[in-house]
Amino acid sequence: MDFSEDNLKGFVLALLSSGFIGASFIIKKKGLKRAAASSGVRAGVGGYSYLLEPLWWAGMTTMIVGEVANFVAYAFAPAVLVTPLGALSIIVSAVLAHFFLKERLHKLGILGCVMCISGSVVIVVHAPQERPITSVQEIWSMATQTVIILVFILAFHFAPQCGNTNVLVYTGICSLMGSLSVMSVKAIGTSLKLTFEGNNQLIYPETWFFLLVVVTCVITQMNYLNKALDTFNTAIVSPIYYVMFTTLTILASVIMFKDWDGQSVGSIISEICGFVVVLSGTILLHVTKDFDRSSSFRGNYSPLSQSLSARLCSGNAEY
């Protein structure tokens, strides 16, 4: 494995980010439980007592540290390497929940964790080298308007017509805006990196435009994600959103930053296979997380609500 120094920094930062973010979910949940026990009002029904709970703020601080590490990772390594490693935060969260929250991790969930780790190793081994960038204006010249055009088509044409009936519309908008925000974050991170190296990029209007794009994308993304979650089952929205967002982010990075230029066909195929394994493991983790809530799982499994597992297994009498 021939790792450049920048790729190694991005890899380590991505791992730290996954660890912090995964742990933050557990810390915040324990803080929410402690706050609910002391006040008698849960956050899910409108309670805000958790804002006075130090443990919840510790979890929030941990999450912020993880997001900052993820932000910096994009400045050093290509999105093809950094983005799939985000799935490791799900593993950290699942394992810690098993021990500290007594949320049992199913055997198939363990298999999902192994698949995520295995796929991540394949991606890391075959990750491309970061293409050297000398100016934010160079990134601007790489930028494509295709994503923005697709968002407008989905938001103003398909969303009013079939947004409430087709889960792909809202999640598609979220995923497209999410991929665009990641590319803009990478542009800002690269600008700051070059600035600290003595090549000031803050004097260029493109740097500030990318910052505006990030803010706009995050707001739009959260708006349509809330619509998706309010309209469709969470078990459907979460895995579809993760798959679409990760796929589109990598695709956008390959197009804008030419991540695969100079790589052999074998390395590209290996990265794609590793990526598919990570996605499969993530979906398996998500699908099996509620298996033990059904007492009839060992035998005739009958879910209480129509979830992703129900749709995947419809028409098949034996799981």
ROLUMKE-776584 format. One record per residue: residue in three letters; x, y, z of N, C-alpha, C in turn. Coordinates in steps of 0.2 Angstrom, whole numbers, plus 5000, padded with zeros to 4 digits. Atoms other than C-alpha are relative to their C-alpha. Last residue first. Example, Ala and Ser with C-alpha at 12.3 -4.5 7.8 and 13.67 -1.06 7.14 Angstrom:
! residues 2
SER499649944999506849955036499650055003 ALA500449945000506249785039500450065000 
! end
This chain:
! residues 319
TYR499549955000481949235028500649974999 GLU499550014996480649105022500550055000 ALA500350024994478949155015500649985005 ASN499650054998479749265002499849975007 GLY500150055005478449374993500549945002 SER500750015003479049525003500049954995 CYS500250074999480749505011499349984997 LEU499550045003481549665005499849935000 ARG500049995007479949765009500549954996 ALA500650035003479849685026499950014993 SER499950075000481649725030499449964997 LEU499650015006481449905025500049924999 SER499349975000480049925037500349974994 GLN499750015007478149895036500750045000 SER500149955005477649895054500449984994 LEU500649964998477449765068499850054995 PRO499949934998478649645060499450045001 SER500649965002478149455059500150085003 TYR499849934999479649335060499450044997 ASN500449965005478949165061500150075001 GLY500650045002480349065069499650044995 ARG499850075001481649155079499449954999 PHE499550005006481049325076500249934999 SER500150065005479449295086500550004995 SER499950064997479949405101499949944996 SER500650055001480049555090500249935003 ARG500549974998481249685097499349964999 ASP500150034993482649575094499450035003 PHE500250075001482649615075499749975007 ASP500650014996482649805078499849925000 LYS500049974993484449835073499449995004 THR500050054994484449705059500050035007 VAL500650045001483949825044499949955006 HIS500749964998485149955050499449965000 LEU500149974994486649845051499450035002 LEU500250064996486249755035500050025007 ILE500750015001486149925026499849945005 THR500449944997487849975033499349985000 GLY499950014993488649805028499650055004 SER500450064999487949815010500049995008 LEU500749995000488549995009499649945002 VAL500149964994490349945015499250025000 VAL500050044994490349795003499850045006 VAL500650045000489849904988499949965007 PHE500549964999491250024992499349975001 GLY500049994993492449884993499550055002 CYS500250064996491949824976500050015007 ILE500750005001492050004969499749945004 GLU500349954996493750024976499350005000 SER499950024993494349854969499650055004 ILE500550054998493649904952500049985007 ILE500649975000494650064952499449955002 SER500049964994496249974957499350035001 GLY500050054994496049844944499950045006 VAL500750035000495649974930499949965006 SER500150055004497350064935499349975000 GLN500150064997497350234942499949944995 GLY499450034998498050384933500049935003 ASP499549995005496450484934500749975002 TRP499850065003495350404946500450014995 ASP499750054995495150554958500349944997 LYS499650055004494850674944500449955004 PHE499350004998494450814956500449954997 MET499749944999492750864949500750005001 ILE500149965006492150704941500450075001 VAL499650035006492850584953499950054994 SER499249994999492350694968500449974994 ALA499849935001490550704961500750025001 LEU500049995007490450514959500250084999 ILE499550035003491050494977500050014992 THR499449964998489850614984500649974996 LEU499949935004488450544973500650045002 THR499950015007488750364980500150074996 THR499350035000488850414998500249994992 PHE499649944998487250524997500849984999 MET500049955005486250394988500550055001 VAL499850035006486750244999500150064995 TYR499350024999486550345015500349984994 TYR499749944999484850415010500849995000 ILE500049985006484250245005500450074999 PRO499550035005484850175021500050034993 SER499349994997483950315032500549964995 VAL499749935002482350345022500849995001 ILE499949995007481650165022500550064998 ALA499750055003481850125040500150004993 THR499349984999481350305044500449944998 ASN499750044994479650265037500750015000 PHE499950075001479050395025500349975006 THR500450045005478250565025500149935000 ASP500749994998478950655041499549964995 LEU500250044993480650575038499350015002 ALA500050075002480650635019499949965007 LYS500650025004480050805024500049934999 ASN500650004996481350825037499449984997 LEU499950064996482750775025499449995005 TYR500350055003482050905013500149935003 ASN500749995001482351045025499649944997 MET500450014994483950975032499250014999 GLN500050084999484650965014499649995006 THR500550035004484051145010500049925001 ILE500749984999484851215025499549964996 VAL500150034993486551115023499250025002 CYS500150075001486551165004499849965007 THR500650015004486351345007499849935000 VAL500649984996487651355021499449994996 VAL500050054995488951255010499450025005 VAL500350075002488551354995499949955005 LEU500749995001488951515004499649944998 LEU500250004993490651445010499250025000 PHE500150074998490951404992499849995007 PHE500650035003490551584987499949925002 TRP500649984997491751645000499449974997 THR500050034993493251544993499450025004 GLU500250075000492751594975500049965007 PRO500750014998492851774980499849934999 TYR500450015006494751764980499349995002 ILE500149945004495751854994499549994994 LEU500649964998495451715006499950064996 GLN500550015004496651604996499450045002 ASN500749974998498251665003499549994995 ASN500349985006499751554998499350025001 GLY499849945003500751545013499750034994 GLU499350015002500551365019500350064996 PHE499550014995499151415030500749994998 THR499949934997498251495015500549995006 LEU499649965004498451335005500250065003 LYS499450045000497651225019500650044996 LEU499749994994496251355021500749975001 SER499949934999495851345003500450025006 THR499449995004495951155003500250075000 GLY499450034997494751155017500650014996 ILE499949954995493551275008500649975004 ALA499749945003493651174992500250045006 LYS499350025002493351005002500350064997 VAL499650004994491851095011500749984998 SER499949934998491151144994500450005006 MET499549975005491350964987500250075002 VAL499450034999490450905003500650024996 SER499749974994489051025001500749975002 LEU499849935002488750974983500350035006 SER499450015004488650794989500350064998 GLY499450034996487450835002500649994997 MET499849944997486350944990500649985005 LEU499749955004486250794979500350065003 SER499450035002485850674993500450044995 CYS499550004994484550785001500749974998 ILE499849934998483750814984500550005005 GLY499649985005483750624980500250075001 THR499350034999483050584997500550024995 TYR499749974994481550694994500749985001 VAL500049935002481250624976500350045006 LEU499449985003481750444980500150074998 VAL499449994995480450414993500650034997 ASN499450035002479050424980500650025004 THR500250075001477250464986500749964998 ASN500350044994477450624995499849934998 GLY499650004994478650704983499749965005 CYS500050074997477650644968500550005006 GLN500450055003477050804959500049935004 PRO500749994999477650944970499549954997 ALA500250004993479350864972499350025001 PHE500250064998479550814953499750005008 HIS500550045005479550984945499849935003 PHE500549965003480251114957499549964995 ALA500449954995481351024969499450034997 LEU500450044995481850874957499650055005 ILE500550055003482250984942499649965005 PHE500649955002483051124953499549954997 VAL500449984994484150984961499450054998 LEU500450064998484650914944499650025007 ILE500550015005485251084938499549945002 ILE500549954998486251114954499450004995 VAL500350024993487150944952499450055001 THR500450065001487550974933499649995007 GLN500749984999488251144936499549955000 THR500550025005490051074937499350035003 ALA500750004998491551144947499549994994 MET500250075000493251104940499249995002 SER500150025007493551284936499849934999 TRP500649965003493151334953499949984993 ILE500650044998494351204960499450034997 GLU499950075003495751284950499449965002 GLN500349995006495151454957500049944995 VAL500750025000495451384974499750024993 SER500449945000497251384969499349985001 THR499649944998498751264969499650065001 ILE500449945002497851094969500450065002 PRO499849944998498850924969499750064997 ARG499749965006497850774965500250075003 GLU500349945000497650664981500350044994 GLN499749944997498250494978499650064999 PRO499549965004497050354974500350065004 ALA500249935001496350234987500550044996 HIS500049985007496750054983499850074999 VAL499450035003497249995001500150034993 VAL499449974998496050115009500649974996 ILE500049935003494550054999500750045002 VAL499950005008494949875002500150074997 VAL499350025001495149905021500250004993 SER499649944999493450005021500849984999 GLY500049955006492649855013500450065001 SER499750035006493249735026500050054994 ILE499349994999492749855040500449974995 CYS499849935000491049875034500750015001 MET500049985007490849695030500250075000 VAL499550035003491349645048500150024993 CYS499449964998490149775055500649974997 GLY500049945003488749695045500650055002 LEU499850015007489149525051500150064996 ILE499350015000489049595068500349984994 GLY499749944999487349655064500750005000 LEU500049975007486849485057500350075000 LYS499450045004487349415074500050034993 HIS500250075003486149545082500649974997 LEU499850015007486849685093499949934997 ARG499750065002485849705109500250004992 GLU500450015007485449875114500449954997 LYS500450075000486049865132499649994994 LEU500749995000486450055132499649945000 PHE500149944996488350045137499250015001 PHE499750014993488849875130499850055005 HIS500050074998487849855114500249995008 ALA500750014998487650045112499949935003 LEU500149964994489550055111499349995003 VAL499650034995489649925098499950035006 ALA500350064999488250005087500349965006 SER500649994996488950175089499649945002 VAL499849984993490750125084499350015004 ILE499750064997490050025069500150025008 ILE500650044999488950175063500249935004 SER500449974994490450285065499449965002 LEU499850034994491350165053499750035007 ALA500550054998490150215039500349965007 GLY500649984996491050375038499649955003 LEU499850014993492550285031499550025005 PRO500250074998491550275014500249995007 THR500750004999491750475013499849935002 VAL500249974993493650495017499249985000 LEU499750034994494450385003499650025006 VAL500050075001493450424988500249965006 ALA500650034997493250594995499949934999 PRO500650005005495050624991499449975004 ALA500150065004496350655006499350014995 PHE499450045001497050805014499949944995 ALA499549965003495750945014500649964998 TYR500249995007494350815016500550054996 ALA499850065004495150755032499950014993 VAL499249995002495050935039500249944996 PHE500049945004493050935038500850004998 ASN500250025007493050755045500150064995 ALA499550045003494050815060499949974993 VAL499449965001492950965063500549954997 GLU500149975006491450845062500650044998 GLY500050045006492250735075499850034994 VAL499350025001492650875087500049954994 ILE499749945003490850945085500749984998 MET500250005007490150765089500350064996 THR499650065003491250755105499850004993 THR499449975001490550935110500449944996 MET500149955005488750875108500750024998 GLY500150045006489150715118500050054994 ALA499450035001489850825132500049964993 TRP499649955002488350945131500749964998 TRP500249985006487250795134500450054996 LEU499850065004488250735149499850014992 PRO499350005002488150915156500249944995 GLU499650064999486250915156500750004998 LEU499749994993485451085157500449945002 LEU499549945001485051075138500350025006 TYR499350025002484350905141500550054999 SER499650014994482850985150500749984999 TYR499449975002482151035133500550005006 GLY499649984994480550925133500750034998 GLY499949934999479450925118500450035006 VAL500749974999478750755117500150075002 GLY500450015005480350675110499350035000 ALA499949955006481450765122499549994994 ARG499650035005480650665136500150064995 VAL500249985007479850755151500549984995 GLY500650045001480050675169499750024993 SER500549955001481350805174499349974998 SER500049954995482650695182499450054999 ALA500150034994482350535172499950065006 ALA500750024999482150635156499849975007 ALA500449944999483850725159499249985000 ARG499949984993484750555163499550075000 LYS500450054995483950475147500150035007 LEU500749995001484450625136499649965005 GLY500249934997486250625143499250015000 LYS500050014993486350435140499850075003 LYS500650034998485750475122500049985008 LYS500649955000487050615120499449965002 ILE500049954994488450505126499450045000 ILE500150044994487950355114500050055006 PHE500750035000487750465099499949975007 SER500449954998489450555103499249985000 ALA500149994992490350395103499550055002 GLY500350064998490050365084499950005008 ILE500749995002490450545080499649945003 PHE500349954996492150535090499250014998 GLY500050024993492650365082499650065005 SER500550054999492150415065499949985007 SER500749975001493050575065499549955002 LEU500149964994494650495072499350035000 LEU500150054995494550365058499850045006 ALA500650035002494350515045499849945006 LEU500549964998495750605053499349974999 VAL500050004992496950455052499450055002 PHE500250074998496450425033499950015008 GLY500750005001496650615029499749945003 LYS500349954996498350625037499349994999 LEU500050024993498850465028499750045005 ASN500550064999498250525012500049975007 ASP500749975000499250685014499449955001 GLU500049974993500850585018499350045001 SER499649935000500650485002499950035007 PHE500449944997500150305005500450065000 ASP499649945001500850164994499650065002 MET500449945000500050005000500450065000 
! end
